[in-house]
Amino acid sequence: MLRTHTCGELRSTHLGTDVALCGWVDRVRDHKGVIFVDLRDRWGKTQVVIGPESPAAVLTVARTVRPEWVIRVQGAVGARPAGTTNPKLATGEVEVGCHVLEVLNEAETPVFQPGAAELPGEEVRLAHRWLDLRRPAMQDNMFLRSRIVKIMRDHFDELGFIDVETPMLGRSTPEGARDYLVPSRLDHGSFFALPQSPQLYKQLLMMAGFDRYVQVAKCFRDEDLRADRQPEFTQLDVEMSFVEADDVIGVIEGLVKRTARDILGLDVPLPLPRLTWDECMERFGHDAPDLRFGLEIVDLTALAGESEFRVFRGAVESGGRVRGIRVPGAAGKFSRKELDELTAVAVEAGAKGLVWLKVEADGTWSGPVAKNLGPIADRLRTTLGCEPGDLALIVADSFEVSCKALHTLRKRLGASLGLYDPAAMHFSWVVDFPMFARDVESGGWASMHHPFTAPRPSDLHLLESDPAACRAVAYDLVINGSEAGGGTIRIHDGATQEKVFKLLGITPEVARERFGFLLDALRSGAPPHGGIALGIDRWVMLFGRLDSIRDVIAFPKTQKASDLMTGAPSPVETKQLVELGIRTVVPPPKAP
C-alpha cells in the first residue's frame, strides 16, 4: 500500500507516529516559507506542514504543488500549535510534518475547485461530474446511499428473502411509460426492451415457489423528467407469497422504522397512518399529500349552488365542484401582485381562475368578488373556518382541475409560508386506489397501477358492471408528499386476469401474444402473492433532505435525458446500423 492511513483517520492518539498519506491537494498556503497543504481523500482532510525541518528537496517540490494534484506524503504526526486547532475537522488537532513528498500526478487547472464555496451551475458540474463527485457533500450523498441500500439488504435478508436477478433484456409490453428499445442483431426488425420494472418476472418467481424475493433492480422509463425522476433509476423490488396487503405493509413499515432510526436517529411510531385515495383527493387534492402541514381542502359546492355569483353557480350547474382552502393569518401577507401570482399558478394548473377573499377585522369579506357572495357570505366563512386576518382561496371547476390547482397552491404556500419544518419526516400509506382511470386519449379504461393488480374481493363483481367504482388492493408509501414506494396484491387466477385484460381493451389474441407465459403460469398453480417497489433514489433524496435525485446518483442524466459528461445519446457508425438492420430518419430542425 502506498499509504498507512487515510486523510480522515489521524487523531491525537497517533502523535509521534510516522505515517504515509495519499490524496488530492485541497488547498496550499505559503506562510513565510512554511507551506501548509490540506490533503483530501474520501475519508476527510489532514493538514500537512512543510517547513524548515523538512528536507530542501521537499520544500522545492511543495512550492510547485497546486490544487487537485495527487500526491503522497510521509512524515510524523504532531500536535497543532495552541490556538491553531480546527474543531470543524475530525483531524483538526493534529498535523503531519512532511519529510517525503511525491507527486503521483499533476492536474490541469480544474474548471472549478471541488472545495470552493461558490460552485458553477449544474450543467457545468454534470459535464465534469468526476470533479463534482470529489466534493465532500456529494461523497456524503453517495455514502448515505450505500448505507441505506445496506440497511435494505440486511432487513430483507433477516426476514428470509432471496435476492434474485431478473433479465435486463425482455419483451416490450407498452402499457405504461414508453420503453427503451434494444434492436436485435440476429433478428432484424425485432427488439428487446429494457425493463420498466421486474414486475412479471417477480410474479413468476412466486409461481416458481421462491416465496420471498427481493432485488435492487435497475429500471428504465422513457418519459418526461422532473427533479425527482430519471430515465434510468434504481428500485428495491419485493414480492411475497401467501400474503395480504397488511403483510406487505408490515414488512415495509419495519424497514421505515429501521432506516429512520439508523440514518436520522428518529423513532417512528408504528403502524403508520393510512388514508384512502378518496380521502386524499378530497382533503388534499393529491394521492401523495404532504402531511407535515394543514391547509386542507374544504368542499363548498352545496353552498355555491345557492350563491348569486355566476362563476360558482355555473360550475355547480355544469357538474363541477367549488372547493377552497383557508390560509390562517395570511390576509396581510400577500400584496395584490402576489395574489395575482397565485392566480397564475392556479391557471397554469388548469383552472379557469382563482377566487381570493380576505376576512377583515369586523368579520366581513373583502376582495374582488366579495360583494357577489350575497346570502352565503356568513356561511361560507363558517364552513371554511375563517377568522379575521385569514385568506381564502377558492377554485370553481371540475373535480380533477380543482384537485390539481388547490394541491399546487397548497404545496407552494406550505413552502413559501414556512408551514413545516424542512427537517421533519412524515410517513403514511395511501390505500384503496381506484382500479381503473379513463385514458385521456382513447377514452377507454387504463390501469391506475398496472394490469396485474388485483381488485378488492368485495369489488370483484364491479369489473363488469361498474369498473369506475372498482377499488384495487393497492398501497403507496408517502414520505413528505412524495411517493416513495407503491405496491399491490396481484391477480393470481387466469380468469380474473383475462377479465381485466378485456376491460383494458387487450384482446385475447394480443394477451396471448404478449402475456401468454403469464397466463400459462397462472393456470399452473399460482399462490396468492403481492409486493411493492421502493424508489431507492427517492428514498436517499428524502432521507438526505435534498431537493433532487440527481444529487444522489453518481452519474445522472439531465432533464432532457442526456449525459453531459459522455455526450450520450450520440450517433453511431453506419456499420453498426447496417448490422442491426436499422435505417434512421432524423427530422429537420424546427424553424426558429
C-alpha positions in Angstrom: 0.0 0.0 0.0 1.2 3.5 -0.8 -0.3 4.8 2.4 -0.5 3.7 6.0 -3.5 5.8 7.0 -6.4 7.8 5.3 -6.7 11.5 5.4 -9.6 11.3 7.9 -8.1 8.9 10.3 -5.4 10.6 12.3 -6.1 11.7 15.9 -4.1 12.8 18.9 -3.6 9.1 19.7 -1.3 9.0 16.7 1.1 11.7 18.0 4.7 10.7 17.1 3.7 8.1 14.6 5.4 8.0 11.2 2.6 7.9 8.6 2.2 7.9 4.8 -0.8 9.6 3.3 -2.1 9.8 -0.3 -4.8 12.1 -1.7 -5.7 15.3 -3.6 -4.3 18.7 -2.8 -7.3 20.6 -1.5 -5.6 23.9 -0.7 -2.0 25.2 -0.5 -1.0 28.1 1.8 2.5 29.6 2.0 3.2 31.4 5.3 6.7 33.0 5.2 8.4 29.9 3.9 6.2 27.4 5.8 3.9 25.7 3.4 0.6 24.2 4.6 -1.1 21.6 2.3 -4.6 20.4 3.1 -4.6 16.8 1.7 -8.0 15.3 0.9 -9.4 11.9 0.2 -12.8 10.3 0.6 -12.3 9.9 4.3 -11.5 13.5 5.2 -8.7 16.1 5.3 -5.3 16.3 7.0 -3.1 19.3 7.3 0.5 18.7 6.1 3.3 21.0 7.1 6.5 21.6 5.0 8.8 23.8 7.0 12.4 24.4 8.0 12.6 20.9 9.4 11.7 19.4 6.0 14.4 18.4 3.5 15.2 21.1 1.0 14.1 18.9 -1.9 10.6 18.5 -0.3 10.3 22.3 0.2 11.2 22.8 -3.5 8.6 20.3 -4.7 6.0 21.8 -2.3 6.3 25.2 -3.9 5.2 23.7 -7.3 2.2 21.8 -5.9 -1.2 23.0 -7.0 -4.9 22.2 -6.1 -6.1 18.8 -7.3 -2.6 17.4 -7.8 -2.4 13.8 -6.5 0.5 13.5 -4.0 1.9 11.1 -1.4 3.5 12.4 1.8 5.4 10.8 4.6 6.0 12.3 8.0 5.5 12.3 11.7 2.2 13.2 13.3 2.4 16.2 15.6 0.0 18.4 17.6 -1.1 21.6 16.1 0.2 24.7 18.0 -2.1 26.1 20.6 -4.8 28.3 19.1 -4.5 26.8 15.6 -6.6 23.6 16.1 -9.6 23.3 13.7 -12.7 21.9 15.5 -14.6 21.6 12.2 -12.2 18.8 11.1 -12.0 15.3 12.7 -8.3 15.6 12.2 -8.2 19.2 13.5 -5.9 18.6 16.5 -3.0 17.2 14.5 -0.8 17.8 11.5 1.8 15.8 9.6 5.4 17.2 9.5 6.4 16.2 6.0 9.8 14.7 5.2 8.9 12.9 1.9 6.7 14.4 -0.8 6.0 12.6 -4.0 3.9 13.9 -6.9 1.8 11.0 -8.2 0.0 13.0 -10.8 -0.2 16.6 -11.8 -3.6 18.2 -12.7 -4.5 20.9 -15.1 -6.3 23.9 -13.5 -9.8 22.4 -12.9 -12.9 24.0 -14.4 -14.0 24.5 -10.8 -12.5 23.8 -7.4 -14.4 21.0 -5.6 -13.7 22.7 -2.3 -14.8 26.2 -3.4 -17.6 27.9 -1.5 -19.2 29.1 -4.8 -19.9 26.5 -7.4 -20.8 26.8 -11.1 -24.3 25.9 -12.4 -25.5 22.3 -12.5 -24.8 21.8 -16.2 -21.1 22.6 -15.7 -20.9 20.2 -12.7 -22.7 17.4 -14.7 -20.3 17.9 -17.6 -17.4 17.5 -15.2 -19.0 15.0 -12.9 -15.8 13.5 -11.7 -14.8 16.8 -10.2 -18.3 17.3 -8.7 -18.0 13.9 -7.1 -14.9 15.0 -5.3 -16.9 17.4 -3.2 -17.4 16.2 0.3 -21.2 16.9 0.1 -21.5 14.7 -3.0 -19.4 12.0 -1.4 -21.6 12.2 1.7 -24.6 11.6 -0.5 -23.1 8.5 -2.1 -22.1 7.2 1.4 -25.7 7.8 2.5 -27.0 5.8 -0.5 -24.7 3.0 0.3 -25.8 2.9 3.9 -29.5 2.9 3.0 -29.1 0.1 0.5 -27.2 -2.0 3.1 -30.0 -1.4 5.6 -32.5 -2.6 3.0 -30.4 -5.7 2.1 -29.9 -6.6 5.8 -33.6 -6.1 6.6 -34.8 -8.4 3.9 -32.1 -11.0 4.4 -33.1 -11.3 8.1 -36.7 -11.9 7.0 -35.8 -14.8 4.8 -36.0 -13.1 1.4 -33.9 -14.4 -1.5 -32.1 -12.0 -3.8 -32.7 -13.0 -7.5 -31.5 -11.0 -10.5 -34.0 -10.7 -13.4 -33.2 -10.0 -17.0 -32.4 -6.6 -18.4 -33.4 -7.6 -21.9 -37.0 -8.5 -22.1 -40.1 -8.1 -24.2 -41.8 -4.8 -24.8 -45.3 -4.6 -23.2 -46.3 -1.0 -23.9 -49.0 -0.5 -21.3 -47.3 2.2 -19.2 -44.5 4.6 -20.0 -42.5 4.3 -23.2 -39.9 1.6 -23.3 -36.3 1.9 -24.1 -35.8 -0.5 -27.1 -32.7 -2.5 -27.9 -32.5 -3.8 -31.5 -31.7 -7.5 -32.1 -28.7 -8.0 -34.4 -29.7 -11.6 -35.0 -33.4 -11.0 -35.7 -33.7 -7.8 -37.8 -36.9 -5.9 -37.1 -37.2 -7.3 -33.6 -36.4 -5.5 -30.4 -35.7 -6.2 -26.7 -37.0 -3.7 -24.2 -35.1 -2.6 -21.1 -37.3 -3.3 -18.0 -39.6 -0.6 -16.6 -39.8 -2.9 -13.6 -39.2 -6.6 -13.0 -43.0 -7.0 -12.4 -43.7 -10.1 -14.5 -40.5 -11.8 -13.5 -41.1 -11.4 -9.8 -44.6 -12.7 -10.1 -43.2 -15.8 -12.0 -40.7 -16.3 -9.2 -43.7 -16.6 -6.8 -45.3 -19.1 -9.1 -42.0 -21.0 -9.1 -42.2 -21.3 -5.3 -39.5 -18.9 -4.1 -42.0 -17.4 -1.6 -40.0 -14.2 -0.7 -38.0 -12.3 -3.4 -36.0 -9.1 -3.2 -33.8 -7.3 -5.7 -32.0 -3.9 -6.1 -33.2 -3.5 -9.6 -32.2 -1.1 -12.4 -35.2 0.1 -14.3 -35.8 2.3 -17.4 -38.6 4.6 -18.5 -38.6 6.9 -21.5 -40.7 9.6 -20.0 -40.6 13.3 -19.4 -38.3 14.1 -16.4 -38.6 16.1 -13.3 -36.3 16.9 -10.3 -37.3 13.5 -8.8 -37.3 11.4 -11.9 -34.6 9.9 -14.2 -34.8 7.8 -17.4 -32.8 5.1 -15.5 -33.5 4.6 -11.8 -33.0 2.0 -9.1 -35.7 0.5 -7.1 -35.9 -2.1 -4.3 -38.2 -4.7 -5.7 -40.1 -7.0 -3.3 -42.6 -9.9 -3.8 -44.2 -12.2 -1.3 -46.4 -15.3 -1.5 -49.4 -16.2 0.6 -49.9 -12.7 1.9 -52.4 -9.9 2.1 -51.8 -6.2 1.9 -51.3 -5.8 5.6 -48.4 -8.3 5.5 -46.5 -6.4 2.8 -47.2 -3.1 4.5 -45.9 -4.5 7.8 -42.6 -5.6 6.3 -42.1 -2.1 4.8 -43.1 -0.4 8.0 -40.3 -2.3 9.7 -37.9 -1.0 7.1 -39.1 2.5 7.5 -38.6 2.4 11.3 -35.1 0.8 10.9 -33.9 3.3 8.3 -35.3 6.3 10.2 -33.6 5.1 13.4 -30.2 4.2 11.8 -29.9 7.2 9.4 -31.7 10.0 11.3 -31.9 8.9 14.9 -35.7 9.1 14.7 -38.2 6.7 16.4 -41.1 6.3 14.0 -44.2 5.0 15.8 -46.0 2.1 14.1 -48.4 1.5 12.5 -48.1 4.4 10.1 -51.2 6.4 9.4 -53.4 5.3 6.5 -55.6 7.4 4.3 -57.8 6.2 1.5 -57.3 7.5 -2.0 -60.8 9.2 -1.9 -59.9 10.9 1.4 -56.6 12.2 0.0 -58.2 13.7 -3.1 -61.0 15.3 -1.1 -58.8 16.7 1.6 -55.5 17.4 -0.2 -56.2 17.2 -3.9 -53.4 14.7 -4.5 -52.7 11.0 -3.9 -49.3 11.7 -2.3 -50.2 14.5 0.1 -47.6 16.3 2.3 -49.0 15.9 5.8 -46.4 18.0 7.6 -48.9 20.9 7.5 -52.6 21.6 7.2 -54.3 23.8 4.6 -56.9 21.1 3.9 -59.4 21.5 1.1 -63.0 22.2 2.1 -65.9 21.4 -0.2 -68.1 24.4 -0.8 -70.3 23.0 -3.7 -73.5 22.9 -1.8 -73.2 26.5 -0.6 -72.0 27.6 -4.1 -75.2 26.2 -5.6 -77.2 28.8 -3.5 -74.9 31.7 -4.5 -75.8 34.6 -6.7 -72.2 34.6 -8.0 -72.4 33.2 -11.5 -68.9 31.7 -11.5 -69.9 29.5 -8.6 -73.4 28.7 -9.9 -72.1 27.9 -13.3 -69.5 25.4 -12.0 -72.2 23.6 -10.0 -74.7 23.6 -12.8 -72.2 22.0 -15.2 -71.5 19.2 -12.7 -68.3 20.7 -11.3 -67.1 21.4 -7.8 -66.4 24.6 -5.8 -63.6 23.9 -3.3 -61.3 26.1 -1.3 -58.5 26.3 1.4 -58.2 28.6 4.3 -54.7 30.2 4.9 -54.6 31.3 8.5 -53.3 34.8 9.2 -52.3 35.3 5.6 -54.6 38.2 4.6 -52.0 40.8 5.3 -49.0 38.8 4.0 -50.0 38.9 0.3 -50.0 42.0 -1.9 -52.3 42.3 -4.9 -49.4 41.4 -7.1 -48.7 38.3 -5.1 -52.3 37.3 -5.2 -52.2 37.7 -8.9 -49.2 35.4 -9.0 -51.2 32.8 -7.0 -54.0 33.1 -9.6 -51.5 32.5 -12.3 -50.3 29.3 -10.5 -53.9 28.1 -10.4 -54.5 28.9 -14.1 -51.2 27.1 -15.1 -52.6 24.1 -13.2 -55.7 24.1 -15.4 -58.1 26.2 -13.5 -60.1 29.0 -15.2 -59.2 31.3 -12.4 -58.9 31.7 -8.7 -61.2 33.5 -6.2 -59.4 35.0 -3.3 -61.1 36.6 -0.3 -59.8 38.2 2.9 -61.5 38.3 6.3 -61.4 41.8 7.7 -61.2 42.7 11.4 -65.0 43.0 11.6 -65.5 39.6 10.2 -66.6 40.7 6.7 -65.1 39.6 3.4 -63.1 41.8 1.2 -61.8 41.1 -2.3 -62.9 41.5 -5.9 -65.9 39.2 -5.7 -66.9 39.8 -2.0 -70.0 41.8 -3.0 -71.2 38.9 -5.2 -71.4 36.4 -2.3 -74.8 37.5 -1.2 -76.6 35.4 1.4 -73.9 32.7 1.6 -71.2 35.1 2.8 -71.5 34.2 6.5 -72.0 30.5 6.0 -69.0 30.5 3.6 -66.8 31.9 6.3 -68.1 29.4 8.9 -67.7 26.4 6.5 -64.1 27.4 5.7 -63.4 28.1 9.4 -62.1 31.5 8.6 -61.3 34.1 11.2 -60.2 37.8 10.9 -56.9 38.0 9.2 -57.4 34.8 7.2 -57.1 34.4 3.4 -59.5 32.1 1.4 -58.5 30.7 -2.0 -61.4 29.1 -4.0 -61.5 27.2 -7.3 -64.7 26.5 -9.2 -64.1 23.9 -11.9 -64.2 20.1 -12.5 -63.2 17.9 -9.6 -59.9 16.9 -11.3 -58.9 20.5 -12.1 -59.8 21.7 -8.6 -57.6 19.0 -7.2 -54.6 19.9 -9.3 -55.0 23.6 -8.8 -55.5 23.5 -5.0 -52.8 20.9 -4.5 -50.4 23.1 -6.4 -51.3 26.1 -4.3 -51.2 24.2 -1.1 -47.7 22.9 -1.9 -46.5 26.4 -2.8 -47.9 28.0 0.2 -46.6 25.4 2.6 -43.1 26.1 1.4 -43.3 29.9 1.0 -45.0 30.5 4.3 -42.7 28.1 6.2 -45.7 26.0 7.5 -43.5 23.0 8.2 -40.1 22.1 9.5 -37.9 21.1 6.4 -36.1 18.6 8.6 -39.3 16.9 9.7 -40.2 13.4 8.3 -43.8 12.3 7.8 -44.6 8.7 6.7 -48.1 7.5 5.7 -49.9 5.0 3.5 -52.5 5.7 0.8 -54.7 2.7 0.2 -57.9 1.8 -1.7 -57.0 3.3 -5.1 -59.4 3.1 -8.0 -58.7 0.0 -10.1 -59.1 2.0 -13.3 -59.0 5.5 -14.7 -60.1 6.8 -18.1 -57.4 7.2 -20.7 -57.4 10.8 -21.9 -56.5 10.0 -25.5 -58.6 6.8 -26.1 -61.4 7.4 -23.7 -61.1 3.7 -22.7 -60.1 2.3 -19.3 -56.5 2.3 -18.2 -54.9 0.7 -15.1 -54.3 3.0 -12.2 -51.2 1.0 -11.2 -50.7 -1.9 -13.7 -52.8 -4.6 -15.4 -51.8 -7.3 -12.9 -53.3 -5.5 -9.9 -56.0 -7.4 -8.0 -59.4 -5.8 -7.3 -60.7 -5.9 -3.8 -62.6 -9.2 -3.3 -65.7 -7.3 -2.4 -65.5 -5.3 -5.7 -64.8 -8.2 -8.0 -68.3 -8.1 -9.4 -67.8 -4.5 -10.4 -65.3 -5.4 -13.1 -68.1 -6.0 -15.5 -71.0 -3.8 -14.0 -69.2 -0.6 -12.8 -65.4 -0.5 -13.4 -65.2 3.1 -12.2 -66.4 2.0 -8.7 -64.0 -0.9 -8.5 -61.2 -0.5 -6.0 -57.7 -2.1 -6.1 -55.8 -3.8 -3.4 -53.1 -1.2 -3.8 -50.9 0.8 -1.3 -48.5 3.6 -1.8 -45.9 4.8 0.8 -45.8 8.6 1.0 -42.9 10.5 2.6 -43.2 14.3 2.9 -45.6 14.5 0.0 -43.5 12.2 -2.3 -44.5 8.7 -3.4 -41.6 6.7 -2.0 -43.0 3.3 -3.0 -46.0 1.6 -4.5 -47.4 -1.9 -4.5 -50.4 -4.1 -4.9 -51.7 -7.6 -4.3 -51.6 -9.3 -7.7 -54.2 -11.2 -9.6 -53.4 -14.9 -9.1 -56.0 -16.6 -11.2 -56.2 -16.6 -15.0 -59.9 -15.9 -15.3 -59.7 -12.6 -13.4 -56.6 -11.6 -15.3 -58.4 -12.2 -18.6 -61.4 -10.1 -17.4 -59.0 -7.2 -16.6 -57.2 -7.5 -20.0 -60.6 -7.4 -21.7 -61.6 -4.3 -19.8 -58.4 -2.6 -20.8 -59.0 -3.3 -24.5 -56.4 -6.1 -24.7 -57.9 -8.8 -26.9 -57.4 -12.5 -26.2 -55.1 -12.6 -29.2 -52.9 -9.7 -28.0 -53.0 -11.0 -24.4 -51.8 -14.4 -25.7 -49.0 -12.9 -27.8 -47.7 -10.5 -25.1 -48.5 -12.4 -21.8 -49.1 -16.0 -22.8 -46.3 -17.1 -20.5 -48.0 -15.4 -17.5 -51.4 -16.8 -18.3 -50.0 -20.3 -18.6 -48.2 -19.8 -15.3 -51.4 -18.6 -13.6 -53.1 -21.8 -14.7 -50.3 -24.0 -13.3 -50.8 -23.4 -9.6 -50.2 -19.7 -8.7 -50.2 -18.7 -5.0 -51.8 -15.5 -3.8 -49.0 -13.0 -3.9 -48.2 -9.3 -3.7 -45.3 -6.9 -3.4 -44.0 -3.4 -3.6 -41.3 -1.4 -5.3 -39.4 1.3 -3.3 -37.6 4.1 -5.2 -34.1 3.9 -3.8 -33.0 7.2 -5.5 -36.0 9.0 -3.9 -35.5 7.4 -0.5 -31.9 8.7 -0.4 -33.1 12.1 -1.6 -35.7 12.3 1.1 -33.6 10.9 4.0 -30.8 13.1 2.9 -33.2 16.1 2.9 -32.2 17.0 -0.6 -34.1 18.6 -3.5 -33.1 16.5 -6.5 -32.4 12.8 -7.1 -29.5 13.9 -9.4 -27.6 14.7 -6.2 -27.8 11.1 -5.0 -27.0 9.4 -8.3 -23.3 9.1 -9.2 -23.8 9.8 -13.0 -27.3 11.1 -13.6 -28.9 12.4 -16.8 -30.3 15.9 -17.4 -34.0 16.7 -17.7 -33.6 16.0 -21.5 -32.3 12.5 -20.7 -28.8 13.4 -21.9 -25.4 12.7 -20.3 -23.4 16.0 -20.5 -20.2 14.2 -19.4 -20.1 11.4 -22.0 -22.3 13.1 -24.7 -24.8 10.3 -24.7 -27.1 9.7 -26.5 -24.9 10.0 -29.6 -24.9 9.0 -33.3 -23.4 5.6 -34.1 -21.4 4.4 -37.1 -23.3 3.4 -40.2 -21.7 -0.1 -39.9 -23.4 -0.7 -36.6 -26.8 0.3 -38.1 -26.3 -2.0 -41.1 -25.5 -4.9 -38.7 -28.8 -4.2 -36.9 -30.9 -3.7 -40.0 -31.8 -0.2 -38.9 -32.2 3.0 -41.0 -32.6 6.2 -39.1 -34.8 9.2 -40.0 -33.7 12.5 -38.5 -36.3 15.2 -38.9 -35.0 18.6 -39.9 -34.6 21.1 -37.1 -37.6 23.3 -36.3 -37.6 26.8 -37.8 -36.9 29.4 -35.2 
